[in-house]
Amino acid sequence: MDRDLAWDGCHNVRDLGGLRAEGGRRTRWGAVIRSDTPDRLTEAGWAAAAAHGVRTIVDLRTPGEHRAGTGFRPPGMTVVDVPLHDPGETCRHGGTPLYLRPFLERRPDRCARVLRVIAQAPPGGVLVHCVAGRDRTGLIAMLLLALAGVGAPDILADYERSAARLSPLYARLGQPDDDLRVRAYLAGAGTTAREVVLALLDGLDAEDRLRAGGLGTSDLAALRARLTVVDEGRGEDAGVVVAVEDGGGAAR
């Protein structure tokens, strides 16, 4: 199965399923999907999301980043607002992968809050997004995959896919490809996206960081149950029944 998903109106959508994980397991198809903002989804795009099994949408955007949607979101999907940043918050190296490690070290509680919502979501697929679906969404995807036991090369490859996936969006919007800005910024710092992400993943104990942020044992177990299945060489359904507690996000 192709992890890149063609949902009309979005450009950076992919399933986190199908990746080898430790212990003879594999990430579950349809459990968690990452994307750029679904505000641009057409009626056909929303229908594709529903057909893929999405039932919960975790919105990482800060208030003020939202735009009017197309109005085609079907019933049966719950949106939970879990902003990763506070309004007006300035993040060093924001909009580049150099932002990832400092933010995770400084605010593991914010990351844990997002993963708690995913752990406690009802059965069905969970869509996680910010605006471009690259850095904030990328950080959450890294933590999920690391927690699931996916190897660093596959986590890096997942992060790197966003650059190529977003190029058509910038062209459509008549804007310069933001990957050019990121590359130039990183070159000025004497590094590359690959080096930065691998340095972050080297020695990363995702469970330890998330526990430091307040994520409990039951939520960690629920995440692993949601994210992985025994690798038997076949696809699996996304729906997993997990314990539901107070998720800490605002549903709408």
C-alpha positions in Angstrom: 0.0 0.0 0.0 1.1 3.6 -0.7 1.5 5.6 2.4 1.1 8.9 0.4 -2.7 9.6 0.2 -4.4 11.6 -2.6 -7.1 13.6 -0.8 -8.3 16.4 -3.1 -7.3 19.8 -1.7 -4.5 18.5 0.6 -0.9 17.9 -0.5 1.0 16.5 2.4 -1.1 13.6 3.6 0.3 10.2 4.5 -0.6 7.2 6.6 1.9 6.3 9.3 1.1 2.6 8.8 3.2 -0.1 7.1 6.6 0.6 8.8 8.6 -2.1 10.5 8.7 -1.8 14.3 10.7 -3.6 16.9 9.5 -6.9 18.4 8.3 -8.3 15.1 5.6 -5.7 14.8 4.5 -3.1 12.1 2.7 0.2 12.3 -1.0 -0.2 11.7 -2.6 1.1 8.5 -5.2 3.7 9.1 -4.5 4.3 12.8 -2.8 7.7 12.5 -2.6 9.9 9.4 -0.6 13.2 9.2 -1.4 16.0 6.9 -1.4 19.7 6.0 -4.4 21.7 7.0 -7.6 20.0 5.9 -9.3 23.4 5.5 -8.6 23.1 1.8 -10.2 19.7 1.3 -12.9 19.5 -1.4 -16.0 17.5 -1.0 -14.2 14.6 -2.7 -11.2 15.1 -0.4 -13.3 14.9 2.7 -15.1 11.8 1.3 -11.7 10.2 0.9 -10.7 11.0 4.5 -14.0 9.4 5.7 -13.5 6.4 3.5 -9.9 6.0 5.0 -11.5 5.7 8.4 -10.8 9.1 9.9 -13.0 9.8 12.9 -10.9 12.1 15.0 -9.0 15.2 13.8 -6.3 16.6 16.1 -5.6 20.3 15.2 -2.2 21.5 16.4 -2.6 25.1 15.1 -2.5 28.1 17.2 -5.7 30.3 17.4 -5.4 32.8 14.6 -4.0 30.3 12.1 -7.4 28.9 11.2 -9.1 29.8 8.0 -12.6 29.1 6.8 -13.1 25.6 5.7 -14.9 24.4 2.6 -17.9 23.2 4.6 -17.7 19.7 3.4 -16.5 17.9 6.5 -18.8 15.0 6.9 -20.7 14.1 10.1 -19.0 11.6 12.4 -15.7 13.3 12.7 -14.7 15.1 15.9 -12.2 17.9 15.8 -10.0 18.3 18.9 -8.0 21.5 19.2 -4.6 20.9 20.9 -2.4 23.9 20.0 1.3 23.0 20.3 2.2 26.7 20.7 0.6 29.5 22.7 -0.6 32.6 20.8 2.3 34.9 20.1 4.8 32.3 21.3 8.2 32.7 19.5 10.1 29.5 18.9 13.8 29.6 18.1 14.5 28.2 14.6 10.7 28.0 14.0 9.8 26.7 10.5 13.0 24.5 10.3 13.9 21.2 11.8 16.3 23.0 14.2 13.2 23.9 16.1 12.4 20.2 17.0 14.8 19.3 19.7 14.7 22.6 21.7 10.9 22.5 21.7 10.7 18.9 22.8 13.3 19.5 25.6 11.5 22.7 26.7 7.9 21.7 26.4 7.4 17.9 26.7 4.1 18.6 28.3 2.7 20.1 25.1 3.8 17.0 23.2 2.4 14.7 25.9 -1.0 16.5 25.7 -1.3 15.8 22.0 -0.4 12.2 22.4 -2.8 11.8 25.2 -5.6 12.9 22.9 -4.5 10.4 20.3 -4.3 7.6 22.9 -7.8 8.3 24.2 -9.5 8.9 20.8 -12.4 6.6 20.1 -11.9 3.7 17.6 -11.1 4.9 14.1 -8.4 6.8 12.4 -6.8 9.9 13.9 -5.7 12.7 11.6 -3.0 15.0 13.0 -2.3 18.3 11.3 -0.9 21.8 11.6 -0.7 24.2 8.6 1.9 22.7 6.3 2.0 19.4 8.2 5.8 19.5 8.3 7.4 20.6 11.6 4.7 20.6 14.4 3.0 17.6 12.8 6.4 16.1 12.0 7.5 16.3 15.7 4.3 14.5 16.8 4.8 11.9 14.1 8.4 11.3 15.1 7.4 10.7 18.7 4.6 8.3 17.7 6.9 6.3 15.4 9.7 6.3 18.0 7.3 5.1 20.7 6.1 2.4 18.3 9.7 1.2 17.9 10.2 2.3 14.3 13.9 2.7 13.3 15.5 6.1 12.8 16.0 5.7 9.0 12.3 5.2 8.5 11.4 8.1 10.8 13.8 10.3 8.9 12.4 9.2 5.6 8.9 10.1 6.8 9.9 13.6 7.8 11.8 14.2 4.5 8.8 13.3 2.4 7.1 16.6 3.3 9.5 18.7 1.2 8.6 17.0 -2.1 4.9 16.7 -1.1 4.6 20.4 -0.4 6.3 21.7 -3.6 3.1 21.5 -5.7 1.1 23.3 -3.0 3.5 26.3 -3.0 3.4 26.3 -6.8 -0.4 26.3 -6.7 -0.4 29.2 -4.3 2.1 31.1 -6.4 4.6 31.2 -3.5 8.3 30.3 -3.4 9.0 26.7 -2.4 9.6 27.0 1.4 12.1 24.1 1.2 14.5 26.5 -0.5 14.3 28.8 2.6 14.8 25.9 5.0 17.8 24.6 3.1 19.4 28.1 3.0 18.7 28.5 6.8 20.2 25.2 7.6 23.2 25.8 5.3 23.9 29.0 7.2 23.9 26.9 10.4 26.3 24.4 8.8 23.9 21.5 8.8 21.1 19.8 6.8 17.7 18.5 7.7 18.9 14.9 7.6 21.7 15.7 10.1 19.4 17.6 12.4 16.7 14.9 12.5 19.2 12.0 12.9 20.9 13.9 15.8 17.5 14.3 17.4 16.7 10.6 17.0 20.1 9.4 18.2 19.5 8.3 21.8 16.0 9.7 21.9 13.9 7.9 24.6 10.4 8.9 23.5 8.8 7.2 26.4 11.0 9.0 28.9 10.4 12.4 27.3 6.7 11.9 27.2 6.6 10.7 30.8 8.4 13.8 31.8 5.6 15.7 30.1 3.0 13.9 32.1 1.9 11.1 29.9 0.9 8.1 32.0 1.5 4.4 31.7 -2.1 3.6 30.5 -1.9 6.2 27.7 1.5 4.9 26.6 0.1 1.4 26.4 -3.0 2.6 24.5 -0.8 4.4 22.0 1.3 1.3 21.3 -1.8 -0.8 21.0 -3.3 1.7 18.6 -0.1 2.2 16.5 1.2 -1.3 16.0 0.2 -4.9 15.1 2.1 -8.1 14.9 3.8 -8.2 11.5 2.1 -11.0 9.6 2.5 -9.5 6.2 -1.1 -8.2 5.8 -3.0 -5.0 6.5 -5.1 -4.5 9.6 -8.1 -2.4 10.5 -7.5 0.9 12.4 -10.1 0.5 15.1 -8.7 -0.3 18.5 -10.7 0.0 21.7 -8.7 1.9 24.3 -9.4 3.3 27.7 -10.9 6.8 27.6 -10.0 9.4 30.2 -9.9 13.2 30.2 -8.0 14.0 27.0 -7.2 17.6 27.7 -8.2 19.0 24.3 -11.1 21.1 23.2 -13.5 19.2 20.9 -15.6 21.0 18.4 
